[in-house]
Amino acid sequence: MEHGLYLNNMDFISIDYTKIGNDIKKIFFGSYGCLKSCPTLNQIVKISKDLEDKRFNLHYISPKLAQSEIGTEYSRICSLIKLNISISINDWGLFYMLRNEIKNNNLFYLGRMLTQSIINWVWHPIFTKDETESTKQYLYQNNFNHSYKMKFFNEWNIVGIEVNTFNKSEASYNEIKKNGFKVIGYSDDVILSVSRSCPNRRVRSESHQCFKDCQIKSKIEPSFDKQKEFYPDLYLKGNVIYGNQADVPVQESYDMLVSC
């Protein structure tokens, strides 16, 4: 199993890469929620050229998109393909638009926004408490672990999937690996929701700088006791709400673990 490192986009363009540990094989960057918070194509090209002789590979996380942004993001990804940068897709519309590029390049993964299962929902213990143990195990598996889906995405030339490191789902991750897909696990946080509108932009209005301000983590305090029980550690980054990940991953279930 290999190790990767996710850098927020400000760090991605400014960090001293010589200080990153020797165990890191791939640098992850991008956004799940907003294209405006991503590095520009020129910034990505510069970093890629600077790292040509280094030990790192780059992996771009393409966000959930507004309809007006799909064409722009399609063009950006076509340029990243030429740089041999691997890519996670988190928008089904973009996925379909890239169908020819996906089939002709061994670079594409399904991102965490497209591989979520019931276990991503923090209230799932209440929803499943009266189910039998076998039913719970079925519900906890990753939704990619289905023979028809794996056949379909294999035909589309998808390399693998991104997931959270849920111990209850690791049996299904192993099955997905057995079917030839790579599984990339994020070990530090869980995506809980993505908003179409940006809370930071609404609060700061004209003073908001998407690329800079949306890299900042803002702690969220739930209002009610039951919410506090289920959401003990929430934070907002841009238009994405994250929760802390408590599970300790079983390393054999992943091809790569990413620290955030």
SVG drawing of the C-alpha trace seen along z (x, -y; Angstrom):
<svg xmlns="http://www.w3.org/2000/svg" viewBox="-36 -44 51 56">
<polyline fill="none" stroke="black" stroke-width="0.4" points="0.0,0.0 1.2,-3.5 0.7,-6.9 -0.6,-10.1 -1.0,-13.7 -3.9,-16.1 -2.8,-19.7 -5.3,-22.6 -5.0,-24.7 -3.0,-27.5 -0.4,-25.1 -0.4,-23.3 1.0,-26.3 3.3,-27.5 4.7,-24.5 8.3,-23.5 8.0,-20.0 11.5,-19.1 10.2,-19.0 7.5,-16.3 8.3,-12.9 9.8,-10.2 6.8,-7.9 4.5,-10.2 4.0,-9.0 1.2,-11.2 0.1,-14.7 -3.7,-15.3 -5.2,-18.7 -8.5,-20.3 -11.9,-20.6 -15.1,-18.6 -17.4,-21.6 -16.4,-24.6 -14.4,-25.2 -13.6,-28.8 -11.5,-27.5 -9.2,-25.3 -5.8,-26.3 -5.7,-27.8 -4.5,-25.6 -1.4,-27.8 -0.6,-27.2 -1.1,-23.4 1.1,-23.3 3.9,-25.2 3.8,-22.8 3.7,-19.8 6.8,-21.0 8.6,-21.8 8.0,-18.2 8.9,-16.5 12.2,-15.2 10.7,-14.5 9.3,-11.3 5.7,-12.7 2.8,-12.1 -0.1,-14.5 -3.8,-13.8 -6.5,-16.4 -9.9,-16.3 -12.5,-17.8 -15.5,-19.3 -19.2,-19.1 -20.1,-21.6 -22.7,-24.1 -24.0,-23.6 -22.3,-26.7 -18.9,-25.4 -18.8,-22.0 -17.3,-23.2 -14.5,-25.0 -13.7,-22.0 -13.8,-19.7 -11.2,-21.8 -9.0,-21.9 -9.1,-18.2 -8.2,-17.6 -5.1,-19.7 -4.3,-17.8 -4.4,-14.5 -1.5,-15.7 0.5,-16.1 -0.4,-12.6 -2.1,-13.8 -4.7,-11.3 -8.1,-12.7 -11.1,-12.1 -14.5,-12.9 -17.3,-14.1 -20.0,-15.2 -22.0,-12.7 -22.5,-15.3 -18.8,-15.9 -18.2,-12.1 -20.4,-11.6 -18.9,-14.5 -15.5,-12.9 -16.5,-9.5 -14.1,-9.3 -11.2,-10.7 -11.9,-8.2 -11.9,-5.3 -8.7,-6.3 -6.6,-7.2 -5.8,-5.1 -6.1,-8.2 -9.7,-8.4 -11.2,-7.6 -14.7,-8.0 -14.4,-10.6 -15.9,-10.4 -19.0,-12.3 -20.0,-9.5 -19.2,-6.6 -21.1,-7.5 -23.2,-4.8 -25.5,-4.9 -22.6,-4.7 -21.6,-8.3 -24.8,-9.4 -24.0,-9.9 -27.6,-9.0 -27.2,-5.5 -27.0,-3.7 -30.6,-4.9 -31.8,-4.0 -30.4,-0.4 -30.7,0.4 -33.6,2.9 -32.1,4.7 -30.4,8.1 -26.6,8.2 -26.5,9.6 -28.7,6.8 -26.5,4.2 -23.4,5.6 -25.2,5.4 -26.2,1.8 -22.7,0.8 -20.9,2.0 -19.7,-0.6 -22.3,-1.2 -19.7,-0.5 -19.5,3.2 -22.0,4.5 -21.2,6.8 -23.2,4.8 -21.6,1.5 -18.1,2.9 -18.6,4.5 -20.0,1.1 -17.1,-1.0 -14.5,1.5 -15.8,1.1 -15.5,-2.7 -11.8,-2.2 -12.3,-3.6 -9.1,-2.9 -10.6,-2.9 -12.6,-4.8 -12.0,-7.2 -13.6,-6.3 -13.6,-7.2 -11.9,-4.8 -14.9,-3.2 -14.1,0.1 -17.6,1.3 -17.1,1.0 -13.7,2.5 -14.9,6.0 -16.5,4.4 -13.3,2.5 -11.5,5.8 -14.0,7.2 -13.7,4.1 -9.9,4.6 -10.3,8.2 -12.2,7.1 -9.2,5.1 -10.1,1.6 -7.8,-0.6 -9.2,-1.9 -7.9,-5.2 -8.9,-5.9 -9.0,-9.3 -8.1,-8.7 -8.7,-12.1 -12.1,-13.5 -15.6,-12.5 -17.6,-14.6 -21.0,-15.1 -22.6,-17.5 -21.9,-19.9 -24.1,-23.0 -25.0,-24.5 -24.4,-28.0 -21.4,-29.0 -22.0,-30.0 -18.6,-31.8 -19.5,-33.9 -23.0,-34.8 -21.4,-36.0 -18.4,-37.8 -20.2,-39.0 -17.9,-41.2 -14.9,-40.8 -14.8,-37.0 -11.8,-35.6 -12.8,-32.1 -9.3,-30.7 -7.9,-32.1 -10.9,-32.1 -12.3,-28.7 -9.2,-26.9 -9.9,-28.0 -11.6,-25.5 -14.4,-27.0 -15.8,-25.0 -19.5,-24.4 -21.4,-24.2 -24.7,-22.2 -27.7,-23.8 -29.3,-20.7 -27.9,-18.1 -28.8,-15.2 -27.0,-16.9 -24.0,-17.5 -24.0,-13.8 -23.9,-12.8 -21.9,-15.7 -19.2,-16.3 -16.5,-17.6 -17.9,-19.5 -16.1,-22.1 -16.9,-24.0 -14.4,-24.6 -15.9,-26.6 -19.2,-25.0 -18.3,-21.6 -19.1,-20.3 -16.7,-17.7 -16.6,-15.6 -13.6,-14.1 -12.8,-10.4 -12.4,-8.3 -11.9,-4.8 -8.4,-3.4 -8.0,-1.9 -7.0,1.7 -4.3,1.0 -4.8,4.1 -8.2,2.8 -6.6,-0.1 -4.1,-0.6 -3.3,-4.1 -4.2,-6.0 -4.4,-9.8 -3.8,-12.1 -5.6,-15.5"/>
</svg>
